[in-house]
Amino acid sequence: ADNGLLRLGDWSYALYLCHVPVIQAVVQLWPTRLQELNPQWFAAGAAFLLVLLFGPLDVALYRKLRSLADAAHPRTIRVTVSAFLAAFLALTVYGSASSILDEIQNRRIRSTLNQLGPTAMTSPDAASARIAATRLALPASFQGAFERIDALPDGRVIFRGWALSADDPSEEIKIRVFCGGREVEVERYQRKMRTDITRSLGREDVASRRIGFTAFASRRGCLGAQAFVIAFDELGKAAVLPGVHDPESR
């Protein structure tokens, strides 16, 4: 019984370590043709399956490393621990910096939306005119499109398109979706590579960039309303993506 409880504890710890990256990977890599199915349940099942397959290996590896650590020379332990702490610190700094930059961009986007005002969100034409008038427009080299919107049987809506900062393809472009004069809360957002677009643009150099987007939202607020997408760069500059769709048309 004690061995069983110990094994259960080891496996639950392995599940704790792997469930977040597994769930994120499944959600991000979920095939487009299966979008009508919610990947969350499959992601959770994949995490449990991974533990069943690799749980014993994880525990065996831990025990082996523990035995090596116990038998290691103190100097070897100090060097190893120092290297681990350095790597951990580097990852922590990188993650913190990424989070800070992401929050800065979100604040700039909110500032831009506040400057545009609620009346600008009533239509794509009104938004475009207001963006131009306030000098908040993205550079002319910016490219993108709001390609389509699909209503799913479960009540969700999928917005699809792509956005690319041609001058700096590495720049993080974020999108906001609007229906009926208000912003739609996106429940899930995926970035995808679009080799069809990069090929048509003659930009094979950015083929590995995830310039495509798929945004999932509740259909509530989009019923019978004109939908459009605004793209924002890291400075909060904005552009309405070409393409306007009525959710009820599909």
C-alpha beads as a LAMMPS data file, in Angstrom:
LAMMPS data file: protein, C-alpha beads

250 atoms
249 bonds

1 atom types
1 bond types

-500.0 500.0 xlo xhi
-500.0 500.0 ylo yhi
-500.0 500.0 zlo zhi

Masses

1 110.0

Atoms # bond

1 1 1 0.000 0.000 0.000
2 1 1 2.806 2.374 0.924
3 1 1 4.587 1.671 -2.364
4 1 1 1.364 2.359 -4.241
5 1 1 0.901 5.679 -2.498
6 1 1 4.504 6.631 -3.184
7 1 1 4.092 5.737 -6.857
8 1 1 0.869 7.757 -6.997
9 1 1 2.690 10.703 -5.446
10 1 1 5.537 10.432 -7.954
11 1 1 3.169 10.294 -10.903
12 1 1 1.037 13.161 -9.646
13 1 1 4.201 15.251 -9.392
14 1 1 5.111 14.284 -12.962
15 1 1 1.617 15.373 -14.041
16 1 1 2.119 18.662 -12.230
17 1 1 5.366 19.269 -14.127
18 1 1 4.126 18.419 -17.611
19 1 1 0.438 19.364 -17.765
20 1 1 0.878 23.055 -18.632
21 1 1 3.247 22.645 -21.622
22 1 1 1.258 19.656 -22.895
23 1 1 -2.067 21.508 -22.738
24 1 1 -0.594 24.594 -24.395
25 1 1 1.010 22.500 -27.136
26 1 1 -2.222 20.644 -27.927
27 1 1 -4.258 23.865 -28.022
28 1 1 -1.749 25.646 -30.246
29 1 1 -1.275 22.706 -32.631
30 1 1 -4.957 21.736 -32.794
31 1 1 -5.833 21.068 -36.482
32 1 1 -8.014 23.634 -38.235
33 1 1 -10.302 20.922 -39.594
34 1 1 -11.199 19.949 -35.994
35 1 1 -11.968 23.468 -34.754
36 1 1 -15.572 22.530 -34.031
37 1 1 -14.245 20.324 -31.237
38 1 1 -12.946 22.025 -28.115
39 1 1 -9.314 20.916 -27.661
40 1 1 -9.274 21.493 -23.900
41 1 1 -10.596 18.030 -23.054
42 1 1 -8.188 16.389 -25.482
43 1 1 -5.338 18.436 -24.015
44 1 1 -6.164 17.252 -20.499
45 1 1 -6.363 13.654 -21.722
46 1 1 -3.014 14.021 -23.496
47 1 1 -1.407 15.182 -20.244
48 1 1 -2.685 12.095 -18.386
49 1 1 -1.612 9.819 -21.249
50 1 1 1.860 11.330 -21.229
51 1 1 2.160 10.633 -17.516
52 1 1 1.074 7.014 -18.027
53 1 1 3.670 6.563 -20.760
54 1 1 6.560 8.529 -19.301
55 1 1 5.731 8.668 -15.598
56 1 1 7.845 5.601 -14.749
57 1 1 10.710 6.949 -16.868
58 1 1 10.512 10.308 -15.121
59 1 1 10.614 8.710 -11.688
60 1 1 13.489 6.387 -12.679
61 1 1 15.446 9.328 -14.094
62 1 1 14.898 11.305 -10.893
63 1 1 16.147 8.445 -8.749
64 1 1 19.194 7.956 -10.962
65 1 1 20.087 11.639 -10.838
66 1 1 19.508 11.642 -7.077
67 1 1 21.908 8.735 -6.605
68 1 1 24.520 10.457 -8.781
69 1 1 24.121 13.656 -6.775
70 1 1 24.534 11.800 -3.484
71 1 1 27.765 10.196 -4.737
72 1 1 29.162 13.304 -6.416
73 1 1 32.149 15.302 -5.174
74 1 1 31.158 18.549 -3.347
75 1 1 32.933 20.661 -5.980
76 1 1 30.971 18.933 -8.760
77 1 1 27.764 19.635 -6.889
78 1 1 28.664 23.304 -6.467
79 1 1 29.455 23.703 -10.175
80 1 1 26.275 21.887 -11.216
81 1 1 24.078 23.856 -8.834
82 1 1 25.671 27.125 -9.958
83 1 1 25.046 26.279 -13.616
84 1 1 21.455 25.328 -12.836
85 1 1 20.842 28.547 -10.904
86 1 1 22.378 30.597 -13.720
87 1 1 20.136 28.912 -16.291
88 1 1 17.104 29.284 -14.026
89 1 1 17.871 32.960 -13.471
90 1 1 18.312 33.548 -17.219
91 1 1 14.965 31.912 -17.987
92 1 1 13.290 33.865 -15.193
93 1 1 14.665 37.156 -16.480
94 1 1 13.628 36.277 -20.040
95 1 1 10.113 35.304 -18.940
96 1 1 9.736 38.404 -16.775
97 1 1 10.993 40.674 -19.562
98 1 1 8.574 39.071 -22.044
99 1 1 5.675 39.553 -19.624
100 1 1 6.632 43.182 -18.986
101 1 1 6.919 43.936 -22.720
102 1 1 3.582 42.216 -23.333
103 1 1 1.916 44.302 -20.639
104 1 1 3.480 47.496 -22.021
105 1 1 2.067 46.681 -25.454
106 1 1 -1.369 45.979 -23.955
107 1 1 -1.302 49.335 -22.156
108 1 1 -0.406 51.107 -25.382
109 1 1 -3.253 49.334 -27.145
110 1 1 -5.676 50.402 -24.422
111 1 1 -4.368 53.965 -24.696
112 1 1 -4.922 53.919 -28.463
113 1 1 -8.459 52.594 -28.062
114 1 1 -9.193 55.316 -25.510
115 1 1 -7.928 57.965 -27.925
116 1 1 -10.029 56.546 -30.749
117 1 1 -13.153 56.636 -28.588
118 1 1 -16.240 54.402 -28.618
119 1 1 -17.851 56.026 -31.669
120 1 1 -14.925 54.876 -33.826
121 1 1 -15.830 51.254 -33.121
122 1 1 -19.249 51.407 -34.753
123 1 1 -17.850 50.423 -38.155
124 1 1 -14.539 49.671 -39.887
125 1 1 -14.814 52.886 -41.921
126 1 1 -15.313 54.963 -38.782
127 1 1 -12.367 53.242 -37.092
128 1 1 -10.099 53.776 -40.117
129 1 1 -11.035 57.450 -40.351
130 1 1 -10.435 58.025 -36.660
131 1 1 -7.082 56.208 -36.741
132 1 1 -5.942 58.408 -39.632
133 1 1 -7.175 61.576 -37.926
134 1 1 -5.336 60.854 -34.679
135 1 1 -2.085 59.874 -36.447
136 1 1 -2.108 56.462 -34.823
137 1 1 -1.938 54.531 -38.094
138 1 1 0.512 51.728 -38.729
139 1 1 3.155 52.373 -41.435
140 1 1 2.094 51.897 -45.058
141 1 1 4.358 48.832 -45.213
142 1 1 2.034 46.970 -42.817
143 1 1 0.079 44.170 -44.483
144 1 1 -2.774 41.996 -43.331
145 1 1 -6.317 40.810 -43.915
146 1 1 -9.419 39.733 -42.018
147 1 1 -10.235 36.732 -44.184
148 1 1 -13.344 35.114 -42.772
149 1 1 -15.603 34.504 -39.830
150 1 1 -17.343 31.212 -39.079
151 1 1 -20.142 30.515 -36.621
152 1 1 -19.828 27.119 -34.923
153 1 1 -22.758 24.953 -33.763
154 1 1 -21.775 25.376 -30.116
155 1 1 -22.295 29.145 -30.273
156 1 1 -18.690 30.218 -30.741
157 1 1 -17.377 32.374 -33.569
158 1 1 -13.996 31.943 -35.269
159 1 1 -12.211 34.967 -36.733
160 1 1 -9.388 34.196 -39.170
161 1 1 -6.788 36.323 -40.889
162 1 1 -3.163 37.378 -40.954
163 1 1 -1.016 40.395 -40.119
164 1 1 2.601 41.211 -40.941
165 1 1 4.882 44.127 -40.210
166 1 1 6.835 44.019 -43.472
167 1 1 9.620 46.288 -42.182
168 1 1 10.132 44.201 -39.029
169 1 1 8.615 40.699 -39.376
170 1 1 9.712 39.813 -35.836
171 1 1 7.470 42.517 -34.362
172 1 1 4.602 41.236 -32.247
173 1 1 1.307 42.181 -33.913
174 1 1 -1.819 41.832 -31.795
175 1 1 -5.408 41.921 -32.928
176 1 1 -8.664 43.090 -31.380
177 1 1 -12.068 42.009 -32.674
178 1 1 -15.127 44.282 -32.732
179 1 1 -18.786 43.496 -33.300
180 1 1 -21.713 45.867 -33.032
181 1 1 -19.581 48.768 -31.828
182 1 1 -17.838 46.978 -28.989
183 1 1 -14.803 44.807 -28.465
184 1 1 -15.372 41.069 -28.389
185 1 1 -13.691 39.097 -25.630
186 1 1 -11.494 36.445 -27.255
187 1 1 -11.626 33.147 -25.392
188 1 1 -8.768 31.483 -27.255
189 1 1 -6.173 32.830 -29.653
190 1 1 -3.843 30.902 -31.943
191 1 1 -0.966 32.108 -34.100
192 1 1 -0.149 30.073 -37.215
193 1 1 2.349 29.985 -40.033
194 1 1 0.855 31.009 -43.387
195 1 1 3.193 29.851 -46.112
196 1 1 0.459 30.501 -48.679
197 1 1 0.520 34.187 -47.790
198 1 1 4.288 34.544 -47.512
199 1 1 4.654 32.778 -50.868
200 1 1 2.152 35.091 -52.554
201 1 1 3.949 38.109 -51.079
202 1 1 7.331 36.821 -52.201
203 1 1 8.450 36.775 -48.580
204 1 1 9.829 33.259 -48.182
205 1 1 12.222 34.770 -45.622
206 1 1 9.336 35.027 -43.138
207 1 1 7.699 31.682 -43.960
208 1 1 8.488 30.403 -40.457
209 1 1 6.828 33.398 -38.785
210 1 1 3.396 32.873 -37.286
211 1 1 1.650 35.689 -39.104
212 1 1 -1.753 33.999 -39.245
213 1 1 -4.302 34.211 -36.457
214 1 1 -7.404 32.327 -35.368
215 1 1 -9.476 33.909 -32.601
216 1 1 -12.365 32.179 -30.850
217 1 1 -15.111 34.188 -29.168
218 1 1 -18.673 33.834 -27.965
219 1 1 -21.261 34.530 -30.621
220 1 1 -23.099 36.761 -28.162
221 1 1 -22.668 40.380 -29.283
222 1 1 -21.933 39.391 -32.892
223 1 1 -25.427 38.310 -33.911
224 1 1 -26.366 40.282 -37.002
225 1 1 -23.592 42.801 -36.340
226 1 1 -20.805 43.929 -38.617
227 1 1 -17.503 42.439 -37.494
228 1 1 -14.043 43.852 -38.087
229 1 1 -10.510 43.447 -36.784
230 1 1 -7.943 46.050 -35.740
231 1 1 -4.239 45.146 -35.665
232 1 1 -1.768 46.831 -33.302
233 1 1 2.015 46.923 -33.279
234 1 1 4.259 47.110 -30.219
235 1 1 3.900 50.917 -30.054
236 1 1 0.121 50.771 -30.139
237 1 1 -0.135 51.955 -33.740
238 1 1 -3.263 50.593 -35.373
239 1 1 -4.816 49.544 -38.677
240 1 1 -8.205 48.092 -39.593
241 1 1 -7.609 44.855 -41.461
242 1 1 -9.286 44.731 -44.892
243 1 1 -12.279 42.423 -44.938
244 1 1 -15.697 42.848 -43.339
245 1 1 -18.035 39.964 -42.576
246 1 1 -21.481 39.425 -41.198
247 1 1 -21.530 36.429 -38.803
248 1 1 -25.064 35.618 -39.888
249 1 1 -23.922 35.131 -43.474
250 1 1 -22.288 31.802 -42.619

Bonds

1 1 1 2
2 1 2 3
3 1 3 4
4 1 4 5
5 1 5 6
6 1 6 7
7 1 7 8
8 1 8 9
9 1 9 10
10 1 10 11
11 1 11 12
12 1 12 13
13 1 13 14
14 1 14 15
15 1 15 16
16 1 16 17
17 1 17 18
18 1 18 19
19 1 19 20
20 1 20 21
21 1 21 22
22 1 22 23
23 1 23 24
24 1 24 25
25 1 25 26
26 1 26 27
27 1 27 28
28 1 28 29
29 1 29 30
30 1 30 31
31 1 31 32
32 1 32 33
33 1 33 34
34 1 34 35
35 1 35 36
36 1 36 37
37 1 37 38
38 1 38 39
39 1 39 40
40 1 40 41
41 1 41 42
42 1 42 43
43 1 43 44
44 1 44 45
45 1 45 46
46 1 46 47
47 1 47 48
48 1 48 49
49 1 49 50
50 1 50 51
51 1 51 52
52 1 52 53
53 1 53 54
54 1 54 55
55 1 55 56
56 1 56 57
57 1 57 58
58 1 58 59
59 1 59 60
60 1 60 61
61 1 61 62
62 1 62 63
63 1 63 64
64 1 64 65
65 1 65 66
66 1 66 67
67 1 67 68
68 1 68 69
69 1 69 70
70 1 70 71
71 1 71 72
72 1 72 73
73 1 73 74
74 1 74 75
75 1 75 76
76 1 76 77
77 1 77 78
78 1 78 79
79 1 79 80
80 1 80 81
81 1 81 82
82 1 82 83
83 1 83 84
84 1 84 85
85 1 85 86
86 1 86 87
87 1 87 88
88 1 88 89
89 1 89 90
90 1 90 91
91 1 91 92
92 1 92 93
93 1 93 94
94 1 94 95
95 1 95 96
96 1 96 97
97 1 97 98
98 1 98 99
99 1 99 100
100 1 100 101
101 1 101 102
102 1 102 103
103 1 103 104
104 1 104 105
105 1 105 106
106 1 106 107
107 1 107 108
108 1 108 109
109 1 109 110
110 1 110 111
111 1 111 112
112 1 112 113
113 1 113 114
114 1 114 115
115 1 115 116
116 1 116 117
117 1 117 118
118 1 118 119
119 1 119 120
120 1 120 121
121 1 121 122
122 1 122 123
123 1 123 124
124 1 124 125
125 1 125 126
126 1 126 127
127 1 127 128
128 1 128 129
129 1 129 130
130 1 130 131
131 1 131 132
132 1 132 133
133 1 133 134
134 1 134 135
135 1 135 136
136 1 136 137
137 1 137 138
138 1 138 139
139 1 139 140
140 1 140 141
141 1 141 142
142 1 142 143
143 1 143 144
144 1 144 145
145 1 145 146
146 1 146 147
147 1 147 148
148 1 148 149
149 1 149 150
150 1 150 151
151 1 151 152
152 1 152 153
153 1 153 154
154 1 154 155
155 1 155 156
156 1 156 157
157 1 157 158
158 1 158 159
159 1 159 160
160 1 160 161
161 1 161 162
162 1 162 163
163 1 163 164
164 1 164 165
165 1 165 166
166 1 166 167
167 1 167 168
168 1 168 169
169 1 169 170
170 1 170 171
171 1 171 172
172 1 172 173
173 1 173 174
174 1 174 175
175 1 175 176
176 1 176 177
177 1 177 178
178 1 178 179
179 1 179 180
180 1 180 181
181 1 181 182
182 1 182 183
183 1 183 184
184 1 184 185
185 1 185 186
186 1 186 187
187 1 187 188
188 1 188 189
189 1 189 190
190 1 190 191
191 1 191 192
192 1 192 193
193 1 193 194
194 1 194 195
195 1 195 196
196 1 196 197
197 1 197 198
198 1 198 199
199 1 199 200
200 1 200 201
201 1 201 202
202 1 202 203
203 1 203 204
204 1 204 205
205 1 205 206
206 1 206 207
207 1 207 208
208 1 208 209
209 1 209 210
210 1 210 211
211 1 211 212
212 1 212 213
213 1 213 214
214 1 214 215
215 1 215 216
216 1 216 217
217 1 217 218
218 1 218 219
219 1 219 220
220 1 220 221
221 1 221 222
222 1 222 223
223 1 223 224
224 1 224 225
225 1 225 226
226 1 226 227
227 1 227 228
228 1 228 229
229 1 229 230
230 1 230 231
231 1 231 232
232 1 232 233
233 1 233 234
234 1 234 235
235 1 235 236
236 1 236 237
237 1 237 238
238 1 238 239
239 1 239 240
240 1 240 241
241 1 241 242
242 1 242 243
243 1 243 244
244 1 244 245
245 1 245 246
246 1 246 247
247 1 247 248
248 1 248 249
249 1 249 250
